[in-house]
Amino acid sequence: SKVLELFLQRTQSWRSGEDKSQQAQPVIHSMVVDHLLSTPRLHGLLDVMVSNSNAVAWAEILQLRANKSRMAAELLWRYHQQRGQVRPEWAQLQRLVETTQFYSLKDRIRYLRLSQERKSGADERNTLALRLSSAEKLQLPLFHELQEVASETSHEERRMAAKKCCHDLNQLQSIRELFEVAGDFGLGHLQLAIAGFSGAKMAHDVVATLWVSLLFPRTESLYSEKQAPSSPRELFPLLMLRPHQEFFLSKQEVAPAKPIARPEPKLLRWRMLTFLRELREVAPDNHTLWEARCVGTLLEFSNCLWLQNCSPEAPQSPGFGREGDASAGSPLINETCLWVATEVLSQEPFNMSLADLVTFYAEMISNLHVWHKQLQEIVPAYLRAKPWLWPSEEDVHLHLSQVATVVLAGWLREAERLCNSSGFEKEKAEHHFAQVWRRSADGLLAGLYLRLNGSKHATAQRLLVEVLRLEKSCRLLLEQVVYLGPET
C-alpha cells in the first residue's frame, strides 16, 4: 500500500490531453482504481487505500463507478462514514437500499438498519423503522416461502412463477405488492400479517375472508403433496405442513422443524397459539383484524373438525362421534375443547371476562344454524373431497356445549365469591350478575337444556346433568341478590 500510495502521489499531475484542470482525474488513477475494483483479491488493498490515502479524489472517482460496481458503492459509503460526513453517508446508504443492482434483500435490510441508526430526526427514524419492520417481518419470510416453492420439481409453472417473484423480492416492495404476492401463492398466514401491519381499516367480510384463507386456503396447498393424501394434517396445511415452526418472523431462518409423526388433539392448539402470538408482533391489538366474533367462531369450528379427525380411532373421537361414546368413565369435559375460550378469547388482544364469554358463547350457539351452514359452503372443494368427517351441526353444538358449560361454571363461581363479599363491591357484583343472567346466561342454559335433552349422545346426557345443576345454583344466587337492577 505504501508503494501504491507513492505512485499515486507522483502521478497526480498526469492529466488527460486537453483537460488539464485540477478537477479532472489523472487517467492513470482511473486505470488503477478500475483494476483494483475488477480484481477481488485486491479489494482489501483498495479498502486500505480509501481509508488512508489522500492521493486520489476518492469521493469523485468512486461516485462515477458506484452504479456499476458494488464494491465502489460500498467503499463510497465507508469513505463518508470514516470522515464523519453524516449527510453524504446517509444519502449513500439510501442509494444502497434503493439501487436495483447487486444487492440481496438481506443486504438492503442491513443498510436500512444502518440508516435508521444514523438518522437523528424522529419522523425520519420512525419511517425507516416501519420500512425495516416490513422488510424483516413480512418481506423476508415471504421470500423464504417462495424459495421453498421455487425448489419444487412437481409444478413447473408454479416453480417458475415463484423464482421470478424471488428475484423481484430482492428489492424492497410496498405493502400492497407483498399482499398481492402472498395471495397469488395462497399464503394466507402472510396475508393476515401484511393486512395487520398495514394498519388499514377493513370491513367485516374482508376480515372473515382473510381468517378463512388461513385455515382453509382457496387453492391446493403448496405442501399437501408431501403428505399422505388422507392425513388429518392436510386439514389446515398452512398450520400443519409448512416446514418451519415460525410463521412470519425473521427467526424463520432457523433450520426447519422435524415433522410430527402423528397428529395429536393438542397439535392445532399449539400451532394456532404460536401463530396468534407472532401475529400480534406485527398487527396492533386495536386493528380490525382482531374481530372476536369472527376469530372465535372460526377457531371453535376448526377445533371441532380437528378433534373429530385426529384421533387414533379415526374417524371418531370420544365425545364427538355421531354414535355416542357410551363410556361412563369418560370425563365430563374434553379439555382439548377449551383452549379457544381460555387461551385465546380471555387473553390479549380480546381480554374477555367470564361474563363476556358467557354472552359470547350464548350468541354463538344461538346463531349456530346460520354460521355452520355458511362455513360449510365456503370450505374449498378440494378439502371437501377429502375423506374427512365434517362435523354436523349437532357435533358442533355438542362441542360448544362443553365449552359453554365450563364458562358458565367459572362465571358462577366468580359471581358467588363477589356476591358474598362486603361493601360496594358486593352491590356492584350483584347488579352485574343480574344483568348477565337476564342478558345471556338464562337463555344460554335454557337453550342447552332443550337441545341436550333431545340428544341420545352419552356426552350430551352427562352435560345435561351439569346444566341443570348450574341453573339451580344460579337461581339460588339470584334469590340472595337484593338489588336486581332495571330490566335491560
C-alpha positions in Angstrom: 0.0 0.0 0.0 2.9 2.4 0.7 4.3 1.7 -2.8 0.9 2.3 -4.4 0.4 5.5 -2.3 3.8 6.9 -3.5 2.9 6.0 -7.1 -0.5 7.8 -6.9 1.1 10.9 -5.4 3.7 11.2 -8.1 1.1 10.8 -10.9 -1.4 13.4 -9.6 -0.3 15.8 -12.3 -0.8 13.4 -15.1 -4.0 14.9 -16.6 -5.5 13.8 -19.9 -4.5 15.6 -23.1 -7.0 18.5 -23.5 -8.3 18.7 -19.9 -5.6 20.0 -17.6 -7.9 21.3 -14.9 -7.5 20.4 -11.3 -10.9 18.8 -11.2 -10.1 16.2 -13.9 -8.8 12.8 -12.6 -5.5 11.6 -13.9 -6.1 8.8 -16.4 -3.6 6.6 -14.6 -5.6 6.9 -11.3 -8.8 5.8 -13.1 -6.9 2.8 -14.6 -5.5 1.8 -11.2 -8.9 2.0 -9.4 -10.6 0.1 -12.2 -8.1 -2.6 -12.0 -8.4 -2.9 -8.2 -12.2 -3.0 -8.4 -12.2 -5.7 -11.1 -9.8 -8.0 -9.1 -11.5 -9.4 -6.0 -8.2 -10.4 -4.3 -7.1 -6.7 -4.4 -10.3 -5.4 -2.7 -8.6 -5.4 0.7 -5.8 -3.2 -0.7 -8.3 -0.8 -2.2 -10.2 -0.6 1.1 -6.9 0.3 2.9 -6.2 3.0 0.3 -9.6 4.6 0.5 -9.3 4.7 4.3 -5.8 6.1 4.5 -4.8 7.8 1.2 -5.3 11.4 0.2 -3.6 11.0 -3.2 -6.9 10.3 -5.0 -10.2 12.2 -5.0 -11.9 9.1 -3.8 -15.4 10.5 -3.5 -15.4 11.7 -7.1 -13.8 8.6 -8.6 -16.0 6.1 -6.6 -19.1 8.1 -7.3 -18.6 7.7 -11.1 -18.4 3.9 -10.6 -20.9 3.3 -7.9 -23.8 2.5 -10.3 -21.7 -0.3 -12.0 -19.7 -1.7 -9.1 -21.0 -3.0 -5.8 -17.5 -2.6 -4.2 -17.3 1.0 -5.4 -20.7 1.8 -3.9 -19.8 0.3 -0.5 -16.4 1.9 -0.4 -18.0 5.3 -1.1 -20.3 4.8 1.9 -17.4 3.8 4.1 -15.4 6.8 2.8 -18.0 9.2 4.1 -18.5 7.3 7.3 -14.8 7.3 8.2 -14.6 11.0 7.6 -17.7 11.8 9.7 -19.6 13.2 6.7 -23.0 12.4 8.1 -25.3 13.7 5.3 -23.3 12.2 2.3 -23.0 9.0 4.3 -26.8 8.7 4.9 -27.5 9.7 1.3 -25.2 6.9 0.0 -26.9 4.4 2.4 -30.2 5.3 0.8 -28.8 4.7 -2.6 -27.6 1.3 -1.4 -31.1 0.4 -0.2 -32.9 1.6 -3.4 -30.5 0.6 -6.1 -31.8 -2.1 -8.5 -28.5 -3.9 -8.8 -26.1 -6.1 -6.9 -27.8 -6.4 -3.5 -29.9 -9.1 -1.9 -32.8 -8.5 0.4 -30.7 -9.2 3.5 -28.2 -6.6 2.3 -30.9 -4.0 2.0 -32.2 -4.8 5.4 -28.7 -4.3 6.8 -28.4 -0.9 5.1 -31.9 0.1 6.3 -30.8 -0.7 9.9 -27.7 1.4 9.5 -29.7 4.3 8.0 -32.1 4.2 11.0 -29.2 4.2 13.5 -27.6 7.3 11.8 -30.7 9.4 11.3 -31.4 11.8 14.1 -34.8 13.2 13.1 -37.7 11.4 14.9 -40.0 11.4 11.9 -37.4 10.0 9.6 -36.3 7.4 12.1 -39.9 6.3 12.5 -40.3 6.0 8.7 -37.2 3.9 8.5 -38.3 1.8 11.4 -41.5 0.9 9.6 -39.7 0.1 6.4 -37.2 -2.1 8.4 -40.1 -3.9 10.2 -41.9 -4.6 6.9 -38.7 -6.0 5.3 -37.7 -8.1 8.2 -41.0 -9.4 9.5 -43.0 -9.7 6.2 -40.9 -9.5 3.0 -38.1 -11.7 4.3 -40.5 -14.5 5.4 -42.4 -14.2 2.1 -39.1 -14.5 0.3 -38.3 -17.7 2.2 -41.7 -19.2 1.5 -41.3 -18.6 -2.2 -37.8 -20.1 -2.2 -39.4 -23.3 -0.9 -41.9 -23.2 -3.8 -39.1 -22.4 -6.3 -37.2 -25.5 -5.3 -40.2 -27.7 -6.2 -39.9 -30.1 -9.1 -43.5 -31.3 -9.5 -45.2 -28.0 -10.5 -43.0 -26.3 -13.2 -45.3 -23.3 -13.8 -45.6 -22.5 -10.1 -41.9 -23.0 -9.6 -41.0 -20.6 -12.4 -43.5 -18.0 -11.1 -42.0 -18.3 -7.6 -38.5 -18.0 -8.9 -39.4 -14.7 -10.7 -41.1 -13.4 -7.5 -38.0 -14.2 -5.5 -35.9 -12.2 -7.9 -38.3 -9.2 -7.5 -38.4 -9.6 -3.7 -34.6 -8.9 -3.5 -35.7 -5.3 -3.9 -37.9 -3.6 -1.2 -41.6 -3.9 -2.1 -44.6 -2.0 -0.9 -47.2 -3.5 1.5 -49.7 -3.8 -1.3 -47.3 -5.7 -3.6 -46.4 -8.1 -0.7 -50.1 -8.7 0.0 -50.8 -9.5 -3.7 -47.9 -11.9 -4.0 -48.9 -13.7 -0.8 -52.4 -14.0 -2.2 -51.2 -15.3 -5.5 -49.5 -18.3 -3.8 -52.2 -19.0 -1.2 -50.1 -17.9 1.7 -53.0 -16.8 4.0 -50.9 -16.5 7.1 -48.7 -13.9 5.5 -51.8 -12.0 4.0 -53.1 -11.7 7.6 -49.8 -10.4 8.9 -49.4 -7.9 6.0 -53.0 -6.7 6.4 -52.5 -6.2 10.1 -49.2 -4.4 9.7 -50.7 -2.0 7.1 -53.0 -0.5 9.7 -55.8 -0.2 7.2 -59.3 -0.5 8.5 -61.1 -3.5 6.9 -64.7 -4.4 6.5 -66.1 -7.5 8.3 -66.3 -9.6 5.2 -62.7 -8.9 4.3 -61.5 -9.8 7.8 -63.6 -13.1 7.6 -62.1 -14.0 4.2 -58.6 -13.5 5.5 -59.1 -15.7 8.5 -60.8 -18.4 6.4 -57.9 -18.3 4.0 -55.5 -19.1 6.8 -57.3 -22.3 7.9 -58.9 -23.2 4.6 -56.7 -22.0 1.7 -58.6 -21.4 -1.6 -56.1 -23.3 -3.7 -54.4 -26.7 -3.2 -51.7 -26.4 -0.5 -48.1 -25.8 -1.6 -47.2 -28.6 0.8 -50.1 -31.1 0.6 -48.4 -33.4 -2.0 -45.6 -34.0 0.5 -48.1 -35.9 2.9 -50.2 -38.9 2.6 -53.5 -38.0 0.8 -55.7 -38.7 3.8 -53.6 -37.3 6.6 -55.6 -35.1 9.0 -52.6 -32.6 8.8 -53.9 -31.6 5.4 -57.0 -30.1 7.0 -55.0 -26.9 7.9 -52.0 -27.1 5.6 -50.6 -23.6 6.4 -50.5 -24.5 10.1 -49.5 -28.2 9.9 -47.5 -28.8 6.7 -45.1 -25.8 6.5 -41.5 -26.8 7.1 -40.9 -24.1 9.7 -42.3 -23.7 13.2 -42.3 -19.9 12.9 -44.7 -18.1 10.5 -43.5 -14.7 9.6 -40.8 -13.5 12.0 -37.2 -13.3 11.0 -36.5 -16.3 13.3 -37.8 -18.4 10.4 -34.3 -18.6 9.1 -33.5 -21.3 11.6 -33.4 -25.0 10.4 -36.8 -26.5 9.6 -38.6 -28.3 12.4 -39.0 -32.1 12.2 -42.5 -33.1 11.2 -44.7 -34.6 13.9 -45.2 -38.3 13.1 -48.8 -38.5 14.3 -51.4 -35.7 14.6 -52.5 -35.2 18.2 -55.5 -33.4 19.7 -53.3 -30.6 21.1 -51.4 -30.0 17.9 -53.9 -27.5 16.4 -53.9 -25.6 19.7 -50.1 -25.4 19.7 -49.8 -24.2 16.1 -52.6 -21.7 16.4 -51.3 -20.1 19.6 -47.9 -19.8 18.0 -49.4 -18.1 15.0 -51.5 -15.7 17.1 -48.5 -14.8 19.2 -46.4 -14.0 16.2 -49.3 -12.1 14.5 -49.5 -9.8 17.5 -45.9 -8.8 16.8 -46.9 -7.2 13.5 -50.6 -6.4 13.9 -51.5 -3.9 16.7 -54.1 -5.1 19.2 -56.6 -2.4 18.2 -56.6 -3.4 14.5 -59.9 -4.5 13.0 -58.2 -7.8 12.2 -58.8 -8.9 15.8 -62.6 -9.3 15.5 -63.6 -11.6 18.3 -66.8 -12.9 16.7 -65.0 -14.0 13.5 -61.9 -15.4 15.1 -63.6 -17.2 18.0 -66.3 -18.8 15.8 -63.9 -20.0 13.1 -61.4 -21.4 15.7 -64.2 -23.3 17.5 -65.4 -24.9 14.3 -61.8 -25.7 13.3 -61.1 -27.3 16.7 -64.2 -29.4 16.5 -63.2 -30.5 13.0 -59.7 -31.3 14.1 -60.7 -33.3 17.1 -63.1 -35.4 15.0 -60.3 -36.4 12.6 -57.1 -36.6 14.5 -58.0 -39.4 17.0 -56.1 -42.7 16.6 -59.5 -44.4 16.4 -60.3 -42.4 13.2 -62.6 -41.1 12.2 -64.4 -40.9 15.5 -63.1 -39.1 18.6 -64.6 -39.6 22.1 -67.2 -37.1 22.8 -67.7 -36.1 19.2 -68.8 -39.2 17.2 -72.3 -39.4 15.7 -73.0 -42.7 17.5 -72.3 -41.5 21.1 -69.3 -42.6 23.2 -71.2 -44.6 25.8 -68.3 -44.6 28.1 -69.4 -44.0 31.6 -65.9 -43.5 32.8 -65.1 -40.7 30.4 -64.5 -37.2 31.9 -67.4 -34.8 31.7 -65.5 -32.2 29.7 -62.9 -32.9 27.0 -60.1 -30.4 27.9 -58.9 -30.1 24.3 -62.2 -28.3 23.6 -61.4 -25.4 25.9 -58.3 -23.6 24.6 -60.2 -21.1 22.3 -62.1 -19.7 25.3 -59.4 -20.0 28.0 -56.2 -19.2 25.9 -57.4 -17.0 23.1 -60.6 -15.1 23.8 -59.8 -14.5 27.5 -56.3 -13.2 26.7 -54.9 -10.2 24.8 -56.0 -8.7 22.5 -59.6 -9.9 23.2 -59.4 -9.8 27.0 -62.9 -11.2 27.6 -64.0 -11.6 31.1 -66.0 -14.7 32.2 -69.2 -12.6 31.9 -68.2 -11.6 28.4 -67.5 -15.2 27.5 -71.0 -16.2 28.7 -72.5 -13.6 26.4 -70.2 -14.5 23.5 -71.0 -18.3 23.6 -74.7 -17.6 24.1 -74.7 -15.7 20.9 -72.5 -18.2 19.1 -74.7 -21.1 20.0 -78.0 -19.3 19.2 -76.7 -18.5 15.7 -75.1 -21.9 15.1 -77.5 -22.9 12.4 -76.7 -19.9 10.3 -72.9 -19.7 10.6 -72.4 -23.5 10.4 -74.1 -23.6 7.0 -72.1 -20.6 5.8 -68.8 -22.2 6.8 -69.6 -25.5 5.1 -70.3 -23.6 1.9 -67.1 -21.7 1.8 -64.7 -24.6 2.5 -62.8 -25.2 -0.7 -63.9 -28.1 -2.9 -60.5 -29.8 -2.8 -60.8 -30.1 1.0 -64.4 -31.2 0.9 -63.4 -34.0 -1.5 -61.1 -35.5 1.2 -62.3 -38.3 3.3 -62.8 -36.1 6.4 -65.6 -36.5 8.9 -67.1 -33.0 8.6 -68.8 -32.0 11.9 -72.6 -31.8 11.7 -74.5 -29.1 13.4 -75.2 -31.5 16.2 -71.4 -32.3 16.6 -70.6 -28.6 16.8 -73.3 -27.9 19.3 -72.0 -30.7 21.5 -68.5 -29.2 21.2 -69.7 -25.7 22.1 -71.9 -27.1 24.9 -68.8 -28.4 26.7 -67.1 -25.0 26.4 -70.2 -23.1 27.5 -70.7 -25.4 30.5 -67.1 -24.7 31.7 -67.5 -20.9 31.1 -70.8 -20.8 32.9 -69.4 -22.7 35.9 -66.4 -20.3 36.1 -68.7 -17.3 35.9 -70.9 -18.6 38.6 -68.0 -19.3 41.0 -66.7 -15.8 40.4 -70.1 -14.3 41.0 -70.7 -16.3 44.2 -67.3 -15.1 45.6 -68.0 -11.5 44.8 -71.6 -11.5 45.9 -70.5 -12.9 49.3 -68.1 -10.1 49.8 -69.0 -6.8 51.5 -69.4 -3.2 50.8 -69.7 -1.5 47.4 -68.0 -4.5 45.6 -70.9 -6.7 46.8 -73.6 -4.4 45.5 -71.8 -4.0 42.2 -71.3 -7.7 41.8 -75.0 -8.4 42.5 -76.1 -5.9 39.9 -73.7 -7.2 37.3 -74.7 -10.8 38.0 -78.4 -10.0 37.5 -77.6 -8.2 34.2 -75.6 -11.0 32.8 -78.3 -13.5 33.8 -81.0 -11.6 32.1 -78.9 -10.8 29.0 -77.5 -14.2 28.2 -76.9 -16.8 30.9 -80.6 -17.6 31.4 -81.2 -18.1 27.7 -78.0 -20.0 27.3 -78.8 -22.5 30.0 -82.4 -22.9 28.7 -81.1 -23.5 25.1 -78.5 -26.0 26.3 -81.2 -27.9 28.3 -83.6 -28.1 25.4 -81.1 -29.4 22.9 -79.1 -31.7 25.1 -82.3 -33.2 26.5 -83.3 -34.1 22.9 -79.9 -35.9 22.2 -79.2 -39.5 22.8 -75.5 -39.0 22.9 -73.9 -40.1 26.2 -71.8 -37.0 26.5 -75.0 -34.9 26.0 -76.7 -36.7 28.8 -73.8 -36.2 31.2 -73.7 -32.5 30.2 -77.4 -32.2 30.8 -76.9 -33.1 34.5 -74.3 -30.3 34.8 -76.5 -27.8 33.0 -79.4 -28.5 35.5 -77.0 -28.1 38.4 -75.7 -24.8 37.1 -79.2 -23.5 36.5 -80.3 -24.4 40.1 -77.2 -22.7 41.6 -77.8 -19.6 39.5 -81.3 -19.3 40.7 -80.3 -19.8 44.3 -77.8 -17.0 44.0 -80.5 -14.8 42.4 -82.7 -15.2 45.5 -79.8 -13.8 47.6 -79.4 -10.7 45.3 -81.1 -7.7 47.0 -81.0 -5.3 44.1 -81.8 -6.8 40.7 -81.5 -3.6 38.8 -83.7 -2.3 36.0 -84.6 -4.6 33.1 -82.2 -4.1 30.2 
